[in-house]
Amino acid sequence: MTRRRSAWIVAAAVCVLTGSCGSTTPQQITLTIATFGQFGYEDLLAAYRFNHPGITIRQERADQGGPYHQDLLTKLKTGQGLADIQAVEEGHLADVLAESAKFNDLARIGPREVRPERWLPWKYEAGRTKDGKLIGYGTDIGPLAMCYRKDLLQAAGLPTDPGSVKAMFATWDSYFRAGEGYVRRSKGKPWFDSAPQTFNAMVNQLPVGYLDTENHSTLETNTAIKAAWNKITAAVAQGQSAGLTAFADDENNGLRLGGFATKVCPSWMLGVIEKEAGLDNAGKWAIVDAFPDGGGNWGGSYLTVPQASAHPKEAAELAAWLTAPEQQLTAFRISGNFPSQVAALESPDLLSEQNSYFGGALFGQVFVAQARKVAKPQYKGPGDGQIQESVVAPALNSVEHGADPDAAWQQVLLGVHRIVP
């Protein structure tokens, strides 16, 4: 199917769903929308243009999120070059919230029918400032489940049926206890891929993370983070971590060669596993609707409207439309980005989605269940992502290579105070 015909079909469907069949605007305007990676918006934007002849839309899409967000922060400082709609990934949201004066309050300029109830509560709340200003409309989410290699667990004499696996993954204590048994039974094979990835998921579940709401470090007083550090480093000492680098060649090789048995699995990770593990491992991976100590989220984005936009009302209308349940389901079918809207999560189409690579798992049901387990969003102040990526991850890498955990923890404390008070 050609892109033009695909866009026409989407436009026709939107016309039926919304009743917006060829509406016009008073004047011809151009809106720019800046995104990164795969949002699945190309055909949707063509459909919106079809139904709004007075609007021209130009999409600026970066391949990588890291350079995109660095460029966004630079543009915010100068006030130049910003798009009418800027996508922001949740890992960088704290830096944008710190510049809230440079963004429109979507609760004020957006369509009146867009209510907080459209989104899961935690997704909506994470897009607001401390004083209640709504900076972004939520797009996708990355609810966390657990993925595991059935063949590797079976070879180690561990159960592979969902009920037994859910019991193993019920808490971090039970998860690491099962990992200790796996390493012993498999004669030294790793249980999980990476200490930093696993620890990041553990910290994101906590009520308070690296920073408090005044943007001060909590590391000296946050006993829950220190307890998580002790658990993950103890698991490393037992040989449970493969010591691989996230999204690098060594982790991809580990996926292909069976280098570890379990993996923290946000919804978008299924596509990564299928791509990197390859056809030879189809049916060996499984997914279960469980995550140690409850739910969690890793990933997802927001659409913001900078104050620099020449057409903020029209930009907010487009952003609201793109994040409506119908459009989020369309984006999900195109890109695999999991919806954050309540109505979309109740869609029979989503709930019946299967993944043949993972043995026909009803992955729509799995991740809807996991998304509903996520509690109040953890506050993340400016520097939170830098702490994880530049301080904590290298320290855990050093432990994986033989460093003393207590000495590595002291390096974490020193590193954090170079970033925040």
N, C-alpha and C positions, 0 to 999 in steps of 0.2 A: 504494500500500500504506500502510495507517495505521501510525503509530508503534507502537500497541499490538500489531498483528499482526506487525510487523517484529521487535519485541522478543521475542514468543513464538517466532518462528522461530529467532532467535539462541539463545534459551534451550533449545529442543529440540535444536539442534545441539550446544550445550555439554554437555547431558545425555549425548548419545551419545559425544562425544569424551572426556569426563572421568569418566563414570559417576556424576556428582554430580546425582542426580535427586530433588530435594526433600529434601536433607539439612537437619537442624535444628541450632540452636545452643541452649545451656543457657538463655540469657536473651535478652530483647529489648534490643538495643542500637542506637544510631544512629552511623553513621560519616559524617564529612564529608570530601569530596575537593575540593580547590581546584585549578582549572586555568585556562588562558588560551587564547584562540584556539580552534582546532578540533582536539581530540584524538580525536574520533570515538567517545566513550565512552558516549553517551546510551543506546543500545540494549544495549550490553554491561553497563552498570550495572543496567538493568532485568532482564537475564538473570541476573545474580548475585543480585539480590534474590529472583527467582523460585526459585532453587535454595538460597537461605539464608533461610527465612522468619523466622528470629529476628533478621535484620539489616535495618535501615532505612538507606538511603544518601541523603545529600543532597549534590548537586553544586553548588559555587559556581564559576561560570565568568565570568572577566573577558574583555572583548573584546580588550584590548591587553596585550601582555606587559610593556611598560615600566612603566606604572602598577602592574600586578600585582606586579612584583618590588620596586618601591619600597615598596609596602604590606607585602610579606612581610618585608623587612628591618626595617621599623618594628615589626612584630609580634614579630619575634625579640628586639628590644631590650626590649620590655615583657613578653614572655611571654604576651600576651593575644591572643585572637582567632584563634589558629592552628587550621587544620583538622587532622584526623587524618592526612590525606595531602596533602602540598603538592607540586605539580608545580614543577620548576625547569628553566628553559631553559639550555642549555649555556653561553651567553654570560654568564650570571649565576651559574654553578656555583661559580666561585672565591669569590664572596662568601659563599655558603652553606658551602663547605668551611672557610672561616675561622671559622665559627660551629659547627663540628662537634659541640661539647659539647652543643648544643641539639637534636641529632638522634639517633635510635636507630641502632645498628649493625645493619643488616639481615642481616648474616652471622650475627648472634647470635640475633635474634628472629624471623627469617623462616623459612618452611618449609624443612625439611632438604633436600628434593629440588631446591631452587633452587640450582644450582651455577654457578660462573663460566663454565663451558663453554656455558651457554645463549646468551651474547652473543659478538659479535665481541670479541677481546681488548682492543682499544683503547677500545671503548665501556665495557666493564666497568671497566677500570683508571681511566678518567677520573672515575668515581663514587666513588673511594676517596680517603681522606686520606693524607697522607705516612706516617702510622704504621699504615696498613692498614685503617682503619675504613671499612666500606661505607655510604655516606650515602644512595645512591639506586639504585633499579632502573632500568636504561636503557629508555626507550621507543623513540622513532624516531631516525633519523639523517638527515643531509643530505649524502650523498656527492657529490663534485664531478665534473662532466663539463663539456664546453664546448658551448654552443649557437651556431649561426651561421645567417645568412641566405644560403641557396643562391643566390637571385636576385642579391643584391648582389655576392657573390663572383664569380659568373659574369659580371656586367656589367663587373667590373673585370679580367676576364681571368685570374682565379685558379681553380684546380681546386675542384670541389665534391664529388668522390667521396670516400667515407670514408677510403680508404687515403691519399690525398694530403693530406686535411685533418688526419688524425692526425699525419702527418709535420710539418705546419706547427705543430701544437700540441704537439709532443714536449717542448720545453723553453721556458722564458720567453724565451731568446734567439731561438729560431726563431719564437716567437709574435710578438714585437715586430718581428722582421725582416720577417715576412709583413705585419704591420700597416703598416710603413713603405712597403712596396710597394703595399699597398692604397690608402693615402692618396694616393700619387703617381699611381697608375693611375686612381683615381676622381676626380681633380682636387679633392682636399681633403676628402673625406668621412671622418668618424671611423671608427676600427676598433673601439673598445669604448666602453661607456657612461660609465664613471666610474673615475677614478684611485683614490679611496678603496676602492671595492668590490674592484677588482683587486688593489690592494696588500694589503688585508686577507687575501685568499686566499693571496697569496705569503708573508706573514708566518706564517700559520697552518700552513704546511707545514714550517717550520723546526724543528730539534730544540729550539732555545731561542728563546722569543719576547721580549716586552718585559720580562719579569721572570724572575729566577732563582728557585731553590727557597727562597731566604731572603727573597723578596719585595723584592729590590733591583732597581733599573733596570739593564738591560744595554745601554742605548743607546750609551754611550760605547765599549763594547768589543765589541759584537755586530756584527762586520763583515758578516755575512750580511744583517742588516736594512738596513745602510747600502748594501750592494750592490743590494738590492731597491729601495731608495729611488732610487738613481741610475738604475736601469733604468726605473722607472715615470715619473720626472720627465723623462728623455730622451724617452720615448714621448710625453709630454704636449707637449714642445717641438716634436715632429714633427707635431703635430696629430692624434695617434691617439685622444685622449680627446674624447668629446662633452661632458664637463664637466657631466653631469646629476646630479641629486640622487636617491639611492636611494629608490624607492617613492613619489616625489613626482610631481606632475602633469607636470613636464617630462620625466621618464624615461618615464612612461606615454605621453606624446605621441611620444617617440622610438621606443617600441616600435610604436606604431600607424603612424607615418609613415616608418619605415625610417631612423631617425636614426643608427644604428650597425650594424655588421655582425656582431659577435661579443659574447658575454656569458658571464661566469663563471656556471655553471649547476648549483647544487645540485638535488637531486631535486625539491624543492618548488617550484623556480622555474618548472617547466614549466607549472604551473597559473597562475602570475602572468603569464607570457608569453601564454598562450592567452586569458586574461581581458582583458588590457590591449591586446594587439596586435589582437585582434578577428578576426571571421570572414574579413575581406578578406585577411588574411595567412596563412590556413590553408594548409599545405603549403609555405610559403616558408621556414619555420624548420626546421632539422635539428639533431640531437644526435649526438654521437660519443663513444665510450667512450675518451676521452683527456683528460688534463689536464696542463698544462706541469709538467715535473719530477716527475711521479708523482701519487699520490692526495692527496686532501684532504677535509675535512669542514666544512660550514657549516650548523649547525642540529641540532636534536634536543633531547630533554629527559630528565628523570629524575623518578621518583616517590620522595619522601622521607616519612619518618614522624617528625615532631617529638617530642621528649621530653614536650611538653605534652599529647600524645594520651592520652585516658583509656582507650583500647583499642588499645595499640600492636601486640599480637599479631594481633588481627583486622584491623587496618589493614595490617599487613605481608602478611597472607594475601591481602587484596584487591589490594594493589599487585603482589604476585607473580603473581596470576592475570591481571591486566590486561596484564602485560608478558610473558606466556607466548606462544610462537609463534602458537598458534591465534588468540588474541585480537588480537595485533599484525597478523595478516593481515586479520582482520575490520576493524580500525581503518583499515588501509591502503585497503581497498575503499570505506570510508565517507568518509575525509578525505584520502587520498593520502599520509599520513605513512608514510615508508619504514621497514620493520622493521629492527631491529638484532640480531635473534636468528638464530643460525646455521641452525636448522631452518627458519625462515621463509624465509631467503634461498635455501634449497634447494628450496622449494616449486615444483612444475611450474606451478601457477597464476600465481605471481609471475613466473617466468621466461618465461612466454608472454604477459605483459601487453604490449599494443601501445598506441601513442598516434597516433590518426588525424591530429591536428592537426600533428604532427611527421612526417608522411609515412608513418605506419604503423610508426614505429620501435619495436623491441622494448625499450622503456625499462626494463622489469624486468631484462633481461639487462645493459643498459648500466650501471645503477646498482649491481647486485650486483657486477659486475666492478670498478667504481670503489671500492666499499666495501672490497673485499678488498685494495686497494692502500694503504690508510691504514696508516701505521706506528704507532709508539708515540705516545700522546697527548702533546701539548705541555703543559707545566705552565703554568697560568694562575693567578696569584695575585690577591688583592684589588686592584682598581683597573685590571686589564687591560682590561676593557671600556670603562672611562672614558677610558683612554689612547687607545684606538682612536677612540671616538666624539667625545671632547671636545678632543683634542689633535692626533692624526695626521690625521683626516679634514678638519678645518678648514684645517690647514696645506697639505694636498694640494689642497683647493679653492682656496686662495690661489694656488698654483702654476698651476692651471688658468686662473686669471684674470690671470696675468702676473707673479706674484711670483717673485723669484729663488729657485731650489731650495736653494741653500746657506743663504740667510737664513731660509727656511722651516724648514730642518732645525734651525737654532739655536733657533728658536721651539719646535720639538718638544722639544728637550732641556730648555729652560726649563720648558715646560708639564708634562713628565713629572715633574720634580722638585717640582712643586707638589702632585703626587698621591702619589708614593712617594719614599723616600730615594734 
